[in-house]
């Protein structure tokens, strides 16, 4: 059935057709069901897609070469990347990229030519410690979240600092783990209400994050709900007097982890261990769950052995290699490989779910993993009665190796990519072709 017709039918009729089986087999000639089972539970729309959406190629694909490439092996410093972590596109087609080292915003014209820097390292007005979030608002105002100073910074398109706000325990959040910056100007903070010290020497624990909206004045609104967050092994050493001497925090890539990315009306969240993404609306809280009904991939002996080989290949010192081999013997792997590596929301209102491909690779920033394959769902529009039209699966999109999307719309995707030969980071703009 035509996807446009599905959108026009409205959610209630679509759900009725799905229940009756009249929409089964709408796989564009594949002979398999690609439409989801849709449920409504306490005003939360739950869509359960079949595993076949993972194998269906997206109607869009990337051009063979980037239209714009920003980066050099050797050359001017403004074209060299150390830790690019976020980006946006300006109204004139230009690009802005947030670099962590040195901490600054770099502005480029539509052809990729450097224009200017915004911000510098420090604690003063307009300065950054560890910036991780960037969004371009109306009028090309740039909003930057600096995790190091817990500060929101608004800059004009000319680079002038217009205002700033410091977030202090928003909504009772003691440890802010993620901050989602909506293109509409909304800010959502995600984090735990307890600290590592509060947990004591608890060993392996899993955080529960509150999702809290923050006003431009820095005030926190009521919690929109909770989502699962970081899972870590925490060991706290104390002196004889009871004072904390050290806090040792360790994690594994196959343990639980929370992901978040802003949408046009809120924030998408995901957990590494569950094949689903959840959307929190700024007004209604949790309003959508997208789930893929795929079987777990087993953590086979062959996979474990290959992971060990990859780790040992990175080590030159023989003593360290032996320590790592001993560590292998103590590891406890789960039965299944975590299915999700990341979640991403684009400017067109779509949600991308990144698929895990072990062994995972980290980009230079350490903030973003390299994710090759993404399953994309188009966000439904809101109809007159406030209901939401179900999402549609656009299929699976493959990105270049060792890359991660920073920003995307209906025209193309801006991503950070590590060159497999030189190991140099590039920021590249790829146009979509084929759809």
ZICOR-V535293 format. One record per backbone hydrogen bond with DSSP energy under -0.5 kcal/mol. CO is the residue of the C=O (numbers start at 1). NH is the residue of the N-H. If there is no record, write none. Layout:
{{CO	NH} {CO	NH}}
This chain:
{{2	6} {3	7} {4	8} {5	9} {6	10} {10	14} {11	15} {12	16} {13	17} {14	18} {15	19} {16	20} {17	21} {17	22} {17	23} {18	21} {21	24} {23	26} {25	27} {27	30} {36	38} {37	48} {39	46} {40	42} {41	44} {43	45} {44	41} {44	46} {45	47} {45	289} {46	39} {46	48} {47	49} {47	291} {48	37} {49	293} {50	53} {51	54} {52	55} {52	56} {55	57} {56	396} {61	433} {68	429} {69	71} {70	427} {76	79} {77	80} {79	72} {83	100} {86	98} {88	96} {90	93} {94	90} {95	108} {96	88} {97	99} {97	106} {98	85} {98	86} {99	104} {102	104} {104	99} {105	118} {106	97} {107	115} {107	116} {108	95} {109	112} {113	109} {116	107} {118	105} {120	128} {124	127} {126	120} {128	122} {130	147} {133	145} {135	137} {135	143} {137	140} {138	141} {141	137} {141	143} {142	144} {142	155} {143	135} {144	146} {144	153} {145	132} {145	133} {145	147} {146	150} {146	151} {150	167} {151	146} {152	165} {153	144} {153	155} {154	162} {154	163} {155	142} {156	159} {160	156} {160	162} {163	154} {165	152} {166	168} {167	169} {169	172} {170	173} {172	174} {175	177} {175	192} {178	190} {179	181} {180	182} {180	188} {182	185} {186	182} {187	214} {188	180} {189	212} {190	177} {190	178} {191	210} {192	174} {192	175} {195	199} {196	200} {197	200} {200	202} {203	234} {205	232} {207	229} {209	227} {210	191} {210	212} {211	224} {211	225} {212	189} {213	221} {214	187} {215	218} {219	215} {222	213} {224	286} {225	211} {227	209} {230	207} {232	205} {232	234} {233	235} {233	250} {234	203} {235	237} {235	248} {237	245} {237	246} {239	242} {243	239} {246	237} {247	249} {248	235} {250	233} {252	255} {256	231} {257	272} {259	270} {261	268} {265	282} {266	263} {267	280} {268	261} {269	278} {270	259} {271	274} {272	340} {274	276} {275	292} {276	271} {277	290} {278	269} {279	281} {279	287} {279	288} {280	267} {281	285} {285	281} {287	45} {288	279} {289	47} {289	291} {290	277} {291	49} {291	293} {292	294} {293	51} {296	298} {297	337} {298	300} {300	304} {301	305} {302	306} {303	307} {304	308} {305	309} {306	310} {307	311} {308	312} {309	313} {310	314} {311	314} {312	315} {317	321} {318	322} {319	323} {320	324} {321	325} {322	326} {323	327} {324	328} {325	329} {326	330} {327	330} {327	331} {328	331} {331	333} {335	299} {337	297} {339	356} {342	354} {344	352} {346	349} {349	379} {350	346} {351	377} {352	344} {352	354} {353	375} {354	341} {354	342} {361	370} {363	366} {368	363} {369	371} {370	361} {372	399} {373	355} {374	376} {374	397} {375	353} {376	394} {376	395} {377	351} {378	392} {381	389} {383	386} {387	383} {392	378} {394	59} {395	376} {396	58} {397	374} {397	399} {402	418} {403	371} {404	416} {406	87} {407	414} {408	347} {411	432} {412	409} {413	415} {413	430} {414	406} {414	407} {415	428} {416	404} {417	419} {417	426} {419	423} {424	419} {426	417} {426	428} {427	70} {428	415} {428	430} {429	67} {429	68} {430	413} {431	63} {433	61}}
